[in-house]
């Protein structure tokens, strides 16, 4: 399984929009769009999990730098959050 970070997203995009965007690259196992705790607004990024490493690599190749809803998105491997 490959977890991807997707940055510079339009605030209009939904989980189902992202699933449809990533589906041609392989099986999408989960999509999460974090929201701000205080305002409830989307934060402009998401996490997408692909079923296999190969599908994750394909999604990065196919979508990184692509324009989606007027914004150029960044797609790369998600790095674990540092623990303090």
Buried (B, 14 or more C-beta within 10 A) or exposed (E): EBBBBBBEBEEEBEBEBBBEBBEEBBEBBEBEBEEEEEEEEBEBBBBBBBEEEEBBBBBBEBBBEEEBEEBEBBBEEBEEEEEE
